[in-house]
Amino acid sequence: MTRLDRIALLLWMGVRNVFAHKVKSLLVGGILFFGTVLIVVGGSLLGSVQASMERSVTSSLSGHAQVYAKDAKDALSLFPSGPMGSMDVGEIPDFHAVRETLVAMPGVLDVVPMGILDAIVLQGTELDRLLDRLRDAVAGGRSDEVSLLTWELQNIASGLERDLLAVRTASADPSKEDAEIADLRRVQDPAFWADLAADPESGLTFLESRVAPLGSDGKALYLRLIGTDLSRFEANFDRFRIVDGSRVPAGSPGLLVTKRFYETQVKNAVARGFDTIREARRAGRTLAEDPLLQEEVRRNVRQRRRVLYQIRPDEAEAVRAELLEVLPGASGDLDAILETFLQVDDANFEVRHEVFYRAIAPRIRLYDLAIGDTITLRSFTRSGYARAANVTLYGTFEFQGLERADLTSVNHLVDLTTFRSLYGSMSAGQQAELADIRASVGVDDVARDEAEAALFGGDPNDLVVAPEAEAAPTDTPPTWVRDVPPASDDGPVLNAAVVLDPGSSERLSVSDLQAELDARDLGVQVVDWKRAAGLIGQLVTVLQVVLWVGVAIVFIVAMAIVNNTMMMSVMERVQEVGTLRAIGTQRRAVVGIFLVETAILGLVAGVAGAGVGLALVAGLHAVGIPAVADILVLVFAGPSLHPTLSLAGLVEGILLVLVVALVSAFQPTLLAARTSPAVAMSPKE
């Protein structure tokens, strides 16, 4: 018998045995079928999540790799994972050299300079803004505007008085409240405003020192700033797009904040409350059953004066009339009408939401920071010194597909010059200006041992110039005039994004980049996007571990069941094995029969499971898996995940199941082959 004949015989016997032992075949085949479906679908989801998250991070902030100082105290994390100011990644020693080295490598498109720091924007209250406007109007002699502001301030004083009267009833010592109430009543007295017209400074000082502190506290906005070359950033991150306003002009200081932050943190509190309720209702929640939404309604009612105080007196009656159209039977002043209007429920919410944005929103400052405003950013240097910088808010931006992702909305963009000012460094231009000032006032550097004589006595002509400060030869330009790299490279860069050509991203590895930089001893380290993303980047690894642990558990159980099933099958077929051995069948042929039988089961179950898994993946791809939590928007690179499956994934699933089946069947098959014919064919007692 030829080898081909023996193979054909083994296949025939394997197929016959599969059909001859249907129960065992169905049990083993079902387990292998389920395992294949799990591998195919799970592998598809894991691969799609990893690819999606890589797209999210690399196309929005990190690039394909990040470079930062080799001696950094902390690991770089582009997404916040701790309190403000907790990350110290040092500075890239020579960013210009790093950039020139990397862009010279085939496949590297660009290197985008960056730096991360935390800043605060302190916002005044509406009362503070009105007083600022009043001072400007008085100084400019704009009597009509002064009259409008007078009415608004009297209105605010009346509301504050009502609040203090309520507090006074519960106070053990109401003397403080009595004094404050007296100040507020003075503001409501027409005589005060007549006196202010005669003596503006005295009246304005009273308002700013005695009345302004009675208003609510100002709000502090915390910003995590990414200082970068904004033009280069926009050119290299294709998900970036401007939503409101405009891009920052090249070479100009400017700030861009994320659209989500602008809507959830900067927007008027009452408008934000309406938006929150509407979004929740669209998600299926109701005001009648959701305590959190009910509290949002009560909060809106309490904050109505954030709207009321901004409505101009010449528009108040028009607003009142529009609100009364949806409030039949209501009466009272605008404050009372607004209080009733904001008490929404499921039946009237949509109508009142529309009326709010039609009648009220256009008449108030809808955002505390308006596009085009100049704002003051405050931060602390590494040495602990406070720094401040004025910058224009040019607009809002978002990363396409990641609009709902909170983690991508915490990083705002600012130009490098402003970033470096807040960080505490001086540009070449600032150093040149300082050198000019020193020269114009005749500042000299003196040696340490001559400092006392220079300050407190001695002949000025005897001053010793420190060796390092000696004047350079006349034919050598001062150091601040020397040629310097492009403006974006002039100053500290804390980290930088390495953007690769899409076709090179798989061929050019982090180790290749690191080797090139180490060859020039530039003192930097390179990390991939996953490590640069910090804890968020490690989420993929966690998902991978969870999936494969689950698969391992399933297959350990499957191997045990298959092994036991095969053992029972062998025990039932001992006489059959004995007969085969008695007629001369070799042991390896017996092993071959059982393994072929198992392989056929594994192959059929694997192909069937792969087919079902492919169908499930195709269905999930068509409908998408919705991102039910904000963090999943980042993980899925959008509002839903559409998993895909490659041919390699199908083949791997089938082969893995086949291997598991054969390994599980090997031990009982070996035991069957070792059974002697005499024992196998002896009658059972």
BELZIHU-V875483 format. One record per residue. N is the residue number from 1. SS is DSSP state (h for helix, s for strand, l for the rest). Layout:
BEGIN
N_SS / N_SS
END
This chain:
BEGIN
1_l / 2_l / 3_h / 4_h / 5_h / 6_h / 7_h / 8_h / 9_h / 10_h / 11_h / 12_h / 13_h / 14_h / 15_h / 16_h / 17_h / 18_h / 19_h / 20_h / 21_l / 22_h / 23_h / 24_h / 25_h / 26_h / 27_h / 28_h / 29_h / 30_h / 31_h / 32_h / 33_h / 34_h / 35_h / 36_h / 37_h / 38_h / 39_h / 40_h / 41_h / 42_h / 43_h / 44_h / 45_h / 46_h / 47_h / 48_h / 49_h / 50_h / 51_h / 52_h / 53_h / 54_h / 55_h / 56_h / 57_h / 58_h / 59_h / 60_h / 61_h / 62_h / 63_s / 64_l / 65_s / 66_s / 67_s / 68_s / 69_s / 70_l / 71_l / 72_l / 73_l / 74_l / 75_l / 76_l / 77_l / 78_l / 79_l / 80_l / 81_l / 82_l / 83_l / 84_l / 85_l / 86_l / 87_l / 88_l / 89_l / 90_l / 91_l / 92_l / 93_l / 94_l / 95_h / 96_h / 97_h / 98_h / 99_h / 100_h / 101_h / 102_h / 103_h / 104_l / 105_l / 106_l / 107_l / 108_s / 109_s / 110_s / 111_s / 112_s / 113_s / 114_s / 115_s / 116_s / 117_s / 118_s / 119_s / 120_s / 121_s / 122_s / 123_l / 124_l / 125_l / 126_h / 127_h / 128_h / 129_h / 130_h / 131_h / 132_h / 133_h / 134_h / 135_h / 136_h / 137_h / 138_h / 139_h / 140_h / 141_l / 142_l / 143_h / 144_h / 145_h / 146_h / 147_h / 148_h / 149_h / 150_h / 151_h / 152_h / 153_h / 154_h / 155_h / 156_h / 157_h / 158_h / 159_h / 160_h / 161_h / 162_h / 163_h / 164_h / 165_h / 166_h / 167_h / 168_h / 169_h / 170_l / 171_l / 172_l / 173_l / 174_l / 175_h / 176_h / 177_h / 178_h / 179_h / 180_h / 181_h / 182_h / 183_h / 184_h / 185_h / 186_h / 187_h / 188_h / 189_l / 190_h / 191_h / 192_h / 193_h / 194_h / 195_h / 196_h / 197_h / 198_h / 199_l / 200_h / 201_h / 202_h / 203_h / 204_h / 205_h / 206_h / 207_h / 208_h / 209_h / 210_h / 211_h / 212_h / 213_h / 214_h / 215_l / 216_l / 217_l / 218_l / 219_l / 220_s / 221_s / 222_s / 223_s / 224_s / 225_s / 226_s / 227_s / 228_s / 229_l / 230_h / 231_h / 232_h / 233_h / 234_h / 235_h / 236_h / 237_l / 238_l / 239_l / 240_s / 241_s / 242_s / 243_s / 244_s / 245_s / 246_l / 247_l / 248_l / 249_l / 250_l / 251_l / 252_l / 253_l / 254_l / 255_s / 256_s / 257_s / 258_s / 259_h / 260_h / 261_h / 262_h / 263_h / 264_h / 265_h / 266_h / 267_s / 268_l / 269_h / 270_h / 271_h / 272_h / 273_h / 274_h / 275_h / 276_h / 277_h / 278_h / 279_h / 280_h / 281_h / 282_h / 283_l / 284_l / 285_l / 286_l / 287_l / 288_l / 289_l / 290_l / 291_h / 292_h / 293_h / 294_h / 295_h / 296_h / 297_h / 298_h / 299_h / 300_h / 301_h / 302_h / 303_l / 304_l / 305_h / 306_h / 307_h / 308_h / 309_l / 310_l / 311_l / 312_l / 313_h / 314_h / 315_h / 316_h / 317_h / 318_h / 319_h / 320_h / 321_h / 322_h / 323_h / 324_h / 325_l / 326_l / 327_l / 328_l / 329_l / 330_l / 331_l / 332_l / 333_l / 334_h / 335_h / 336_h / 337_h / 338_h / 339_h / 340_h / 341_h / 342_l / 343_l / 344_l / 345_l / 346_l / 347_l / 348_l / 349_h / 350_h / 351_h / 352_h / 353_h / 354_h / 355_h / 356_h / 357_h / 358_h / 359_h / 360_h / 361_h / 362_h / 363_h / 364_l / 365_l / 366_l / 367_s / 368_l / 369_l / 370_l / 371_l / 372_l / 373_l / 374_s / 375_s / 376_s / 377_s / 378_s / 379_s / 380_s / 381_l / 382_l / 383_l / 384_l / 385_l / 386_s / 387_s / 388_s / 389_s / 390_s / 391_s / 392_s / 393_s / 394_s / 395_s / 396_s / 397_s / 398_s / 399_s / 400_l / 401_l / 402_l / 403_l / 404_l / 405_l / 406_l / 407_h / 408_h / 409_h / 410_l / 411_s / 412_s / 413_s / 414_s / 415_s / 416_h / 417_h / 418_h / 419_h / 420_h / 421_h / 422_h / 423_h / 424_l / 425_l / 426_l / 427_l / 428_h / 429_h / 430_h / 431_h / 432_h / 433_h / 434_h / 435_h / 436_h / 437_h / 438_h / 439_h / 440_h / 441_h / 442_l / 443_l / 444_l / 445_l / 446_s / 447_l / 448_h / 449_h / 450_h / 451_h / 452_h / 453_h / 454_h / 455_h / 456_h / 457_l / 458_l / 459_l / 460_h / 461_h / 462_h / 463_l / 464_l / 465_s / 466_l / 467_h / 468_h / 469_h / 470_l / 471_l / 472_l / 473_l / 474_l / 475_l / 476_l / 477_l / 478_l / 479_h / 480_h / 481_h / 482_l / 483_l / 484_l / 485_l / 486_l / 487_h / 488_h / 489_h / 490_l / 491_l / 492_l / 493_l / 494_l / 495_s / 496_s / 497_s / 498_s / 499_s / 500_s / 501_l / 502_l / 503_l / 504_l / 505_l / 506_l / 507_l / 508_l / 509_l / 510_h / 511_h / 512_h / 513_h / 514_h / 515_h / 516_h / 517_h / 518_h / 519_h / 520_l / 521_l / 522_l / 523_l / 524_s / 525_s / 526_s / 527_s / 528_s / 529_h / 530_h / 531_h / 532_h / 533_l / 534_l / 535_l / 536_l / 537_l / 538_l / 539_h / 540_h / 541_h / 542_h / 543_h / 544_h / 545_h / 546_h / 547_h / 548_h / 549_h / 550_h / 551_h / 552_h / 553_h / 554_h / 555_h / 556_h / 557_h / 558_h / 559_h / 560_h / 561_h / 562_h / 563_h / 564_h / 565_h / 566_h / 567_h / 568_h / 569_h / 570_h / 571_h / 572_h / 573_l / 574_h / 575_h / 576_h / 577_h / 578_h / 579_h / 580_h / 581_h / 582_h / 583_l / 584_l / 585_l / 586_l / 587_h / 588_h / 589_h / 590_h / 591_h / 592_h / 593_h / 594_h / 595_h / 596_h / 597_h / 598_h / 599_h / 600_h / 601_h / 602_h / 603_h / 604_h / 605_h / 606_h / 607_h / 608_h / 609_h / 610_h / 611_h / 612_h / 613_h / 614_h / 615_h / 616_h / 617_h / 618_h / 619_h / 620_h / 621_h / 622_h / 623_h / 624_l / 625_s / 626_s / 627_l / 628_l / 629_l / 630_h / 631_h / 632_h / 633_h / 634_h / 635_h / 636_h / 637_l / 638_l / 639_l / 640_s / 641_s / 642_l / 643_l / 644_l / 645_l / 646_l / 647_h / 648_h / 649_h / 650_h / 651_h / 652_h / 653_h / 654_h / 655_h / 656_h / 657_h / 658_h / 659_h / 660_h / 661_h / 662_h / 663_h / 664_h / 665_h / 666_h / 667_h / 668_h / 669_h / 670_h / 671_h / 672_h / 673_h / 674_h / 675_l / 676_l / 677_h / 678_h / 679_h / 680_h / 681_h / 682_l / 683_l / 684_l / 685_l
END
